[in-house]
Structure formats: structure tokens, C-alpha cells
Amino acid sequence: MNENIFTENFWLEKWENLAGTKDDTLNVHKGFATAEYWDKASLSYNTRKKEITDKKTDKIIKLLKSNKLIFNNCKVLDIGCGTGLLSRELAKNRCMVTAMDFSKGMIKRCNNELPENLKNKIDYLQGDWNQLDLKEMKWEKYFDLVVAFMSPATSTPASFFKMMKTTKNGCAIKGWATRKHELLDSLWNAVMGTPLEDKPQNILYKLNLLFSMGYFPEITFDKIKWEETISVENELKTQFAFFQKISTKSDSELKKAIKKHLESVAKNGLIQKKHEGLTATALWHIRPDIY
């Protein structure tokens, strides 16, 4: 075997093969890479206590502080901010945050849940990270810290390197290292007619790529395990948004197939969804001699 796993090109090639092309976030994250999915998911996302505590935001803040990646008036970019949970914690710790997400639903949640005393600390921006022009925004090496937690926005090499270009100090990322999703597995088979090929999580490629580039990020792992109960009607809306761009079925056929499967696994019109896996968080300082 002549391949050298310690080289940058090795991991770039592996990651690009995972993505299908250099910029195909849909191939990596499937329906999770669409704003439509997150618009629907925003209605219930981060509304359960166990779901929120599993995010370990207090632990993240301590890690950032101990690595001197946040400080008074630190300028932070939060890519894929979701409901703004991390952005608000950063703002509480005296950071000036620019929080962006491509989902209108998520940005609406952010604005609705922003306390009055933090309104001068956070600016929310609805936009697609992959379409954003850094030079036009004047964001190259503008931020002290850039974070992308559980975000499909940085799921390709191009989007990952773009993230690193925005900071003059450091980065932090978080993603699934392993994950179980029984409902999606069975639903994928029912809708697409094939088993779900759950490709390796792209954070593993990011970490190995960083090592090959001479970075040695601080890495922590956290177990995620919580459940939610949701009606067939609401889950149908979310899953329709998930499959709409990746299925070849007509909208009516797709809704019918999804509804049939959801009803088959529901009890009294309710579905029990389990969220379980292991997340990896990595943070590192930018080295001018490398990048």
C-alpha cells in the first residue's frame, strides 16, 4: 500500500470522495443539508431539557476560556447557529457574536429567544455559508474565533477551509462521531427502496486532515441520549422536507410513502424518536506558518 495516511492530500481525497464532489453537502448530509428541513425542525429543536443539557454548552465555554479562545469583546462567528443556544452563551461571556444560519425558522427562534440584555452582543444573519462571499463581507481574518457546531454548512473541504480563512486566532467544531437513527434508517429503506448507507461522519475527516496539516486540536467526546414524542402529522412535515430534494418521487407519492411508514411505527398517532450517539468537539489555534 503506497498511500501515505499522514499527508494532507490523502485525507482531502478521502473527504472529497465522501462528498461526491468538493462542494456537495447534500450528498454528505442528505436532507439535513436543506434549509427546508431545518425550518420544520426549528419548531421543536432544543425544546427538551435533556436535549439542551446534552449540548454541554457550559463545558464548551470552559474549554474555550482555558485555551484563551474567548475574551472580553472577542469577535465570534457562529456558522449554523441553530436556535442560538451557543451564541447566547458566548454573548453572556462578553463576546460579540455574529450568528448565521440558512434556515428562516432557526433565525426566527433566535430572535424570539434573545434576552433584552444580549441584544447589543449578537447580530443574526440568515444566509447560506457556502454562497457567502468572504471578500464582499470583508470577513477574511476578521473574527477572533469561528465555530461550527453540528452544522452541515462545513461538510466539504472547500467550506471547511473557507471557515478557517475567516479567523485570525482559532476555530472550534462539533459533530457526530457515531450516531444511531433507527427511524431514519427504516424510513429511508421504505422511501428510497435501499438501505441507508450511513457514510463515516465528516468530522473524522476534518480531524485527520488537521493532524496531517500539523495541527493538534484539543478533542473531547460527549455521549448523547434523549428521546422525544412527536405526532405523525408533525413528523410527516419534517420528513417530507428531508426527502423532497433527494427522492425522485412526486410530492404526492413521497408524502404517501412517508405517511404510510410513520403510521406503521406510531402508537396512538405518536412516534417515539430516539437520539443517541457520540459527539466530538475540537478546538485549535490558527498557525500563520501553516495556514
TORDOSE-401687 format. One record per atom (N, C-alpha, C): x, y, z. Coordinates in steps of 0.05 Angstrom, whole numbers, padded with zeros to 5 digits, always signed. Example, Ala and Ser with C-alpha at 12.3 -4.5 7.8 and 13.67 -1.06 7.14 Angstrom:
% residues 2
+00264-00114+00156/+00246-00090+00156/+00264-00066+00156/+00257-00045+00142/+00273-00021+00143/+00258+00001+00157/
END
This chain:
% residues 291
+00017-00024+00000/+00000+00000+00000/+00018+00025+00000/+00016+00041-00021/+00033+00064-00024/+00021+00090-00013/-00005+00089-00006/-00018+00113+00004/-00007+00121+00031/+00000+00146+00034/+00010+00157+00059/-00012+00171+00075/-00021+00158+00097/-00044+00169+00111/-00036+00194+00127/-00010+00201+00128/-00002+00225+00143/+00000+00250+00126/-00009+00248+00101/-00007+00271+00083/-00035+00285+00081/-00034+00311+00076/-00058+00327+00072/-00074+00317+00048/-00060+00311+00026/-00074+00302+00001/-00089+00276+00005/-00079+00258+00022/-00093+00233+00027/-00120+00238+00039/-00122+00255+00059/-00147+00260+00073/-00166+00278+00057/-00154+00296+00041/-00171+00312+00023/-00184+00294+00002/-00170+00276-00008/-00181+00257-00028/-00203+00240-00016/-00198+00229+00008/-00218+00213+00021/-00243+00229+00027/-00240+00253+00036/-00262+00270+00042/-00278+00278+00017/-00264+00285-00004/-00277+00292-00029/-00292+00268-00041/-00282+00244-00037/-00296+00220-00046/-00321+00216-00030/-00321+00223-00005/-00344+00221+00012/-00366+00240+00003/-00357+00265-00004/-00375+00285-00012/-00386+00282-00041/-00372+00265-00057/-00381+00262-00084/-00368+00283-00102/-00369+00308-00094/-00354+00330-00106/-00343+00347-00084/-00328+00367-00091/-00316+00384-00070/-00336+00400-00054/-00360+00404-00066/-00379+00422-00053/-00407+00409-00049/-00409+00383-00050/-00436+00371-00049/-00444+00364-00021/-00455+00384-00006/-00464+00380+00021/-00488+00361+00022/-00504+00361+00001/-00528+00345+00001/-00521+00315+00000/-00499+00308-00013/-00490+00280-00015/-00480+00271+00012/-00468+00289+00027/-00457+00282+00054/-00479+00280+00074/-00496+00301+00076/-00515+00303+00097/-00544+00298+00088/-00547+00292+00063/-00574+00287+00052/-00594+00309+00060/-00617+00302+00069/-00637+00322+00075/-00630+00341+00097/-00611+00333+00114/-00602+00351+00135/-00588+00376+00124/-00581+00375+00099/-00567+00398+00086/-00586+00418+00073/-00612+00415+00078/-00631+00434+00066/-00644+00452+00087/-00647+00477+00079/-00660+00497+00097/-00688+00489+00103/-00702+00477+00083/-00730+00469+00087/-00733+00449+00110/-00714+00430+00113/-00715+00411+00135/-00713+00426+00161/-00694+00444+00164/-00689+00457+00189/-00711+00478+00196/-00724+00488+00175/-00747+00506+00180/-00769+00490+00195/-00774+00466+00187/-00793+00449+00200/-00783+00440+00228/-00758+00432+00229/-00747+00422+00254/-00744+00444+00275/-00743+00469+00266/-00739+00491+00285/-00762+00493+00305/-00785+00482+00298/-00809+00484+00316/-00805+00469+00342/-00789+00447+00341/-00785+00431+00365/-00756+00428+00373/-00738+00438+00357/-00709+00435+00363/-00702+00451+00389/-00685+00438+00405/-00677+00450+00431/-00700+00459+00448/-00720+00442+00451/-00743+00449+00468/-00745+00429+00492/-00727+00410+00493/-00728+00390+00515/-00703+00393+00532/-00707+00390+00558/-00685+00395+00577/-00662+00377+00572/-00666+00351+00568/-00644+00332+00564/-00630+00338+00538/-00644+00346+00518/-00632+00354+00492/-00613+00377+00496/-00621+00397+00512/-00605+00421+00516/-00581+00414+00533/-00585+00399+00555/-00562+00393+00573/-00541+00376+00559/-00550+00359+00540/-00531+00343+00525/-00513+00359+00506/-00521+00384+00501/-00504+00402+00484/-00479+00410+00499/-00479+00409+00526/-00455+00414+00542/-00443+00442+00537/-00460+00462+00534/-00450+00489+00528/-00432+00500+00550/-00438+00493+00575/-00421+00503+00597/-00393+00491+00594/-00391+00466+00586/-00365+00453+00583/-00350+00466+00559/-00365+00472+00538/-00352+00485+00515/-00341+00512+00522/-00355+00528+00537/-00346+00555+00546/-00320+00552+00562/-00320+00533+00580/-00296+00528+00597/-00272+00521+00580/-00276+00504+00560/-00254+00496+00542/-00244+00520+00526/-00262+00536+00516/-00254+00560+00501/-00238+00579+00518/-00247+00582+00543/-00233+00600+00561/-00206+00590+00569/-00204+00564+00574/-00178+00553+00583/-00158+00553+00560/-00167+00554+00535/-00150+00556+00512/-00146+00584+00502/-00157+00603+00517/-00155+00632+00511/-00166+00638+00483/-00188+00625+00476/-00200+00629+00450/-00224+00649+00452/-00233+00654+00477/-00252+00676+00480/-00243+00694+00503/-00250+00720+00500/-00242+00740+00519/-00261+00764+00516/-00257+00784+00531/-00275+00807+00531/-00275+00820+00503/-00299+00824+00492/-00303+00836+00465/-00291+00819+00442/-00287+00793+00447/-00278+00775+00427/-00299+00773+00404/-00290+00776+00379/-00309+00774+00357/-00311+00745+00347/-00336+00734+00349/-00340+00706+00343/-00360+00703+00320/-00355+00685+00302/-00374+00678+00281/-00384+00650+00287/-00410+00647+00289/-00424+00621+00294/-00438+00612+00268/-00425+00593+00255/-00436+00583+00229/-00456+00561+00235/-00481+00564+00226/-00502+00544+00231/-00510+00546+00260/-00519+00570+00268/-00524+00576+00297/-00548+00562+00308/-00566+00551+00290/-00590+00538+00300/-00607+00557+00316/-00616+00548+00339/-00634+00565+00356/-00618+00586+00372/-00592+00587+00369/-00576+00607+00382/-00566+00600+00410/-00568+00574+00417/-00560+00566+00444/-00531+00573+00450/-00512+00566+00433/-00484+00572+00438/-00479+00602+00435/-00491+00614+00415/-00487+00643+00411/-00494+00659+00436/-00516+00652+00449/-00524+00666+00473/-00504+00662+00496/-00494+00637+00498/-00474+00632+00520/-00448+00647+00515/-00440+00650+00490/-00417+00665+00483/-00421+00695+00489/-00445+00705+00483/-00452+00733+00489/-00452+00738+00519/-00462+00719+00534/-00462+00722+00563/-00434+00724+00574/-00414+00712+00559/-00386+00713+00567/-00371+00735+00553/-00386+00757+00547/-00374+00782+00537/-00363+00781+00509/-00372+00761+00493/-00364+00760+00465/-00383+00776+00448/-00374+00786+00425/-00390+00799+00405/-00395+00779+00383/-00419+00770+00380/-00425+00747+00363/-00440+00754+00337/-00430+00743+00315/-00445+00743+00290/-00455+00714+00286/-00481+00710+00287/-00492+00683+00285/-00508+00681+00260/-00501+00661+00243/-00515+00657+00218/-00526+00629+00214/-00548+00628+00200/-00560+00602+00193/-00576+00605+00167/-00578+00584+00151/-00593+00587+00126/-00622+00582+00130/-00631+00575+00154/-00659+00569+00160/-00673+00593+00171/-00694+00602+00158/-00710+00624+00168/-00723+00617+00195/-00731+00592+00197/-00744+00583+00222/-00725+00585+00246/-00700+00577+00241/-00680+00578+00263/-00674+00607+00270/-00670+00624+00251/-00665+00652+00257/-00688+00665+00272/-00712+00657+00265/-00736+00667+00279/-00735+00659+00308/-00728+00633+00313/-00725+00624+00341/-00704+00640+00355/-00682+00645+00342/-00660+00661+00354/-00670+00688+00363/-00683+00702+00346/-00693+00729+00352/-00714+00728+00374/-00732+00708+00374/-00753+00706+00394/-00742+00700+00422/-00719+00685+00423/-00709+00676+00448/-00685+00693+00458/-00679+00715+00444/-00656+00731+00452/-00664+00750+00475/-00651+00747+00498/-00658+00765+00520/-00650+00794+00514/-00664+00812+00526/-00660+00841+00520/-00632+00850+00526/-00620+00838+00548/-00593+00847+00556/-00571+00836+00537/-00578+00819+00518/-00558+00809+00499/-00561+00820+00471/-00581+00837+00467/-00587+00847+00440/-00564+00863+00428/-00547+00875+00444/-00525+00890+00433/-00500+00873+00430/-00503+00847+00436/-00480+00828+00435/-00481+00809+00411/-00505+00806+00400/-00509+00786+00378/-00522+00798+00354/-00511+00793+00331/-00523+00800+00305/-00530+00774+00291/-00556+00771+00284/-00564+00747+00270/-00566+00752+00240/-00557+00733+00224/-00556+00735+00195/-00567+00710+00183/-00588+00712+00167/-00598+00689+00152/-00583+00688+00126/-00569+00666+00121/-00554+00663+00096/-00541+00636+00094/-00534+00629+00069/-00521+00603+00063/-00491+00607+00064/-00478+00594+00082/-00449+00596+00085/-00434+00590+00059/-00444+00570+00044/-00430+00562+00020/-00433+00582-00003/-00453+00600-00001/-00457+00620-00021/-00445+00647-00013/-00437+00650+00012/-00427+00675+00022/-00400+00682+00011/-00396+00707+00003/-00371+00717-00008/-00355+00731+00014/-00333+00719+00023/-00317+00729+00045/-00306+00757+00039/-00296+00760+00014/-00284+00786+00007/-00305+00808+00007/-00329+00802-00003/-00351+00821-00003/-00359+00829+00025/-00359+00809+00043/-00367+00814+00071/-00344+00826+00087/-00320+00825+00075/-00295+00834+00089/-00291+00817+00115/-00294+00791+00111/-00292+00773+00134/-00266+00757+00134/-00248+00760+00115/-00223+00745+00116/-00206+00754+00140/-00200+00735+00157/-00185+00740+00182/-00197+00763+00198/-00223+00764+00198/-00237+00786+00213/-00244+00777+00241/-00251+00752+00246/-00260+00743+00272/-00237+00732+00289/-00241+00734+00315/-00222+00722+00334/-00226+00692+00336/-00251+00684+00333/-00259+00656+00336/-00282+00650+00317/-00281+00627+00304/-00303+00618+00287/-00311+00590+00296/-00337+00585+00300/-00347+00559+00309/-00367+00549+00290/-00368+00522+00287/-00389+00509+00271/-00396+00483+00285/-00418+00484+00300/-00426+00461+00316/-00450+00447+00304/-00447+00421+00299/-00468+00404+00288/-00480+00417+00262/-00463+00429+00247/-00472+00445+00223/-00465+00431+00197/-00484+00427+00179/-00479+00416+00153/-00464+00436+00135/-00462+00461+00144/-00450+00482+00127/-00421+00477+00121/-00407+00464+00139/-00378+00459+00135/-00372+00430+00130/-00388+00417+00114/-00385+00388+00110/-00368+00380+00086/-00356+00400+00072/-00338+00394+00050/-00312+00408+00055/-00290+00398+00042/-00264+00412+00045/-00265+00441+00039/-00278+00449+00017/-00279+00477+00009/-00292+00494+00031/-00314+00485+00042/-00328+00500+00063/-00313+00501+00089/-00298+00480+00094/-00281+00478+00119/-00258+00498+00117/-00244+00498+00095/-00222+00517+00091/-00231+00546+00091/-00255+00550+00080/-00267+00576+00080/-00272+00586+00108/-00281+00567+00125/-00285+00574+00154/-00258+00583+00166/-00237+00569+00160/-00211+00576+00172/-00200+00603+00162/-00209+00611+00139/-00200+00637+00128/-00212+00661+00143/-00234+00656+00157/-00247+00679+00170/-00235+00687+00197/-00217+00670+00208/-00207+00675+00235/-00178+00682+00235/-00170+00699+00254/-00142+00705+00258/-00131+00692+00283/-00148+00677+00297/-00139+00666+00322/-00145+00636+00324/-00171+00628+00324/-00177+00600+00328/-00204+00591+00318/-00208+00564+00318/-00232+00551+00309/-00242+00531+00329/-00268+00525+00327/-00279+00503+00343/-00301+00490+00327/-00302+00464+00326/-00322+00449+00311/-00333+00427+00329/-00357+00419+00322/-00370+00396+00336/-00387+00381+00316/-00387+00355+00318/-00403+00339+00300/-00406+00310+00311/-00422+00295+00297/-00427+00267+00305/-00402+00251+00298/-00392+00236+00319/-00371+00216+00314/-00384+00189+00307/-00405+00183+00322/-00422+00160+00316/-00450+00168+00322/-00469+00155+00308/-00497+00162+00313/-00516+00139+00305/-00536+00135+00321/-00557+00116+00315/-00583+00132+00308/-00595+00125+00286/-00621+00138+00278/-00639+00117+00266/-00652+00102+00284/-00669+00079+00276/-00692+00087+00258/-00705+00109+00265/-00728+00118+00249/-00719+00125+00220/-00697+00140+00218/-00688+00148+00191/-00679+00124+00176/-00666+00105+00189/-00657+00080+00175/-00681+00066+00162/-00702+00062+00178/-00725+00047+00168/-00741+00063+00148/-00742+00090+00152/-00757+00107+00134/-00742+00109+00107/-00716+00111+00108/-00700+00112+00083/-00705+00087+00066/-00705+00065+00079/-00710+00040+00064/-00738+00039+00052/-00758+00049+00067/-00785+00050+00057/-00789+00069+00034/-00776+00092+00036/-00780+00113+00015/-00761+00110-00009/-00736+00104-00003/-00716+00103-00025/-00713+00074-00037/-00723+00054-00022/-00722+00027-00032/-00695+00013-00029/-00676+00026-00014/-00650+00014-00009/-00642+00020+00020/-00624+00005+00031/-00614+00011+00058/-00599+00038+00058/-00600+00052+00080/-00586+00077+00083/-00556+00071+00086/-00540+00081+00068/-00511+00078+00070/-00501+00101+00087/-00499+00096+00113/-00491+00117+00131/-00460+00120+00130/-00452+00140+00114/-00423+00144+00110/-00410+00154+00135/-00384+00150+00138/-00370+00159+00162/-00374+00189+00166/-00377+00197+00191/-00383+00225+00196/-00359+00242+00188/-00365+00265+00175/-00343+00281+00163/-00325+00294+00184/-00333+00295+00209/-00315+00307+00229/-00290+00290+00232/-00292+00264+00227/-00269+00246+00228/-00249+00254+00207/-00259+00262+00183/-00241+00271+00162/-00228+00298+00169/-00244+00315+00182/-00234+00341+00190/-00211+00338+00210/-00214+00320+00229/-00194+00316+00250/-00168+00305+00238/-00171+00285+00221/-00147+00273+00208/-00134+00292+00189/-00150+00309+00176/-00138+00329+00158/-00122+00349+00174/-00133+00358+00197/-00119+00377+00214/-00092+00365+00224/-00093+00340+00232/-00068+00327+00241/-00047+00326+00218/-00056+00320+00194/-00038+00319+00171/-00026+00346+00164/-00041+00368+00172/-00032+00395+00166/-00013+00406+00189/-00010+00390+00209/+00008+00399+00231/-00007+00412+00254/-00033+00410+00254/-00049+00419+00277/-00055+00396+00296/-00056+00403+00321/-00063+00382+00341/-00085+00393+00359/-00110+00392+00350/-00132+00404+00364/-00137+00389+00391/-00149+00405+00410/-00158+00392+00434/-00185+00380+00428/-00189+00354+00434/-00213+00340+00426/-00226+00328+00451/-00252+00331+00453/-00268+00319+00474/-00292+00305+00462/-00302+00285+00476/-00325+00269+00466/-00347+00270+00487/-00371+00270+00478/-00395+00270+00496/-00416+00251+00486/-00428+00237+00504/-00450+00218+00497/-00476+00234+00495/-00492+00227+00475/-00518+00240+00471/-00539+00218+00473/-00559+00222+00489/-00581+00202+00491/-00606+00216+00503/-00625+00220+00486/-00650+00231+00495/-00672+00223+00475/-00697+00226+00484/-00720+00217+00467/-00740+00240+00465/-00756+00238+00444/-00778+00257+00440/-00802+00243+00429/-00825+00253+00436/-00850+00242+00426/-00862+00263+00407/-00869+00254+00383/-00879+00273+00363/-00902+00261+00347/-00920+00277+00339/-00944+00266+00325/-00936+00258+00296/-00951+00240+00285/-00946+00232+00257/-00949+00256+00239/-00968+00273+00244/-00973+00297+00227/-00948+00315+00226/-00937+00321+00249/-00914+00338+00250/-00888+00325+00239/-00885+00299+00245/-00862+00285+00234/-00863+00283+00204/-00887+00280+00194/-00891+00279+00164/-00881+00304+00151/-00887+00327+00163/-00878+00353+00151/-00847+00354+00151/-00835+00346+00173/-00806+00347+00175/-00793+00328+00156/-00803+00303+00155/-00790+00283+00138/-00796+00289+00108/-00818+00301+00102/-00823+00308+00074/-00802+00329+00065/-00796+00348+00082/-00775+00368+00076/-00748+00354+00074/-00743+00334+00089/-00717+00319+00088/-00714+00305+00061/-00735+00291+00052/-00732+00274+00028/-00738+00289+00002/-00750+00312+00003/-00760+00325-00021/-00739+00329-00043/-00715+00336-00034/-00694+00342-00054/-00676+00318-00061/-00681+00296-00048/-00664+00272-00053/-00680+00249-00065/-00707+00251-00064/-00724+00230-00075/-00733+00237-00103/-00736+00217-00120/-00746+00221-00147/-00777+00219-00148/-00790+00213-00126/-00819+00211-00126/-00832+00239-00128/-00856+00239-00139/-00872+00263-00139/-00879+00271-00110/-00886+00296-00106/-00893+00304-00079/-00915+00287-00066/-00935+00281-00082/-00958+00266-00071/-00949+00237-00065/-00933+00225-00082/-00923+00198-00077/-00905+00198-00053/-00888+00218-00050/-00870+00219-00028/-00885+00222-00002/-00904+00240+00000/-00919+00243+00024/-00934+00217+00032/-00944+00204+00012/-00959+00179+00017/-00941+00158+00028/-00916+00155+00017/-00897+00135+00026/-00888+00141+00054/-00882+00166+00060/-00873+00174+00087/-00895+00169+00107/-00919+00178+00101/-00941+00176+00120/-00947+00146+00126/-00946+00130+00105/-00951+00101+00109/-00932+00089+00129/-00906+00095+00126/-00886+00084+00144/-00888+00095+00172/-00892+00121+00174/-00895+00133+00201/-00918+00122+00216/-00941+00118+00202/-00964+00106+00215/-00959+00077+00224/-00941+00063+00210/-00936+00035+00217/-00919+00033+00242/-00904+00054+00248/-00887+00053+00272/-00898+00069+00295/-00920+00083+00291/-00932+00100+00311/-00951+00084+00330/-00955+00095+00353/-00974+00084+00372/-00993+00106+00380/-01018+00102+00375/-01039+00122+00381/-01032+00149+00368/-01021+00148+00343/-01015+00172+00328/-00990+00186+00337/-00974+00174+00355/-00949+00186+00364/-00925+00169+00358/-00903+00182+00353/-00878+00168+00346/-00858+00174+00368/-00844+00154+00377/-00823+00157+00397/-00796+00157+00382/-00783+00180+00382/-00757+00183+00368/-00734+00183+00388/-00714+00166+00382/-00691+00164+00400/-00667+00178+00386/-00653+00194+00402/-00629+00207+00393/-00605+00197+00410/-00587+00183+00397/-00565+00171+00412/-00540+00170+00395/-00518+00176+00408/-00492+00175+00394/-00470+00187+00410/-00448+00194+00396/-00425+00205+00408/-00417+00230+00392/-00414+00253+00405/-00405+00276+00390/-00376+00282+00397/-00362+00294+00378/-00334+00302+00381/-00332+00332+00378/-00319+00345+00397/-00314+00373+00396/-00283+00377+00394/-00275+00395+00375/-00247+00400+00372/-00242+00430+00370/-00221+00440+00382/-00214+00468+00380/-00184+00471+00377/-00177+00491+00362/-00148+00495+00356/-00142+00524+00349/-00117+00532+00353/-00108+00558+00345/-00098+00558+00317/-00103+00579+00302/-00093+00581+00275/-00063+00588+00276/-00048+00574+00260/-00019+00579+00259/-00013+00592+00232/-00004+00617+00232/+00002+00631+00207/+00023+00617+00189/+00041+00601+00202/+00061+00588+00186/+00050+00563+00171/+00025+00555+00179/+00013+00532+00165/-00010+00541+00147/-00026+00559+00157/-00050+00567+00141/-00053+00597+00140/
END
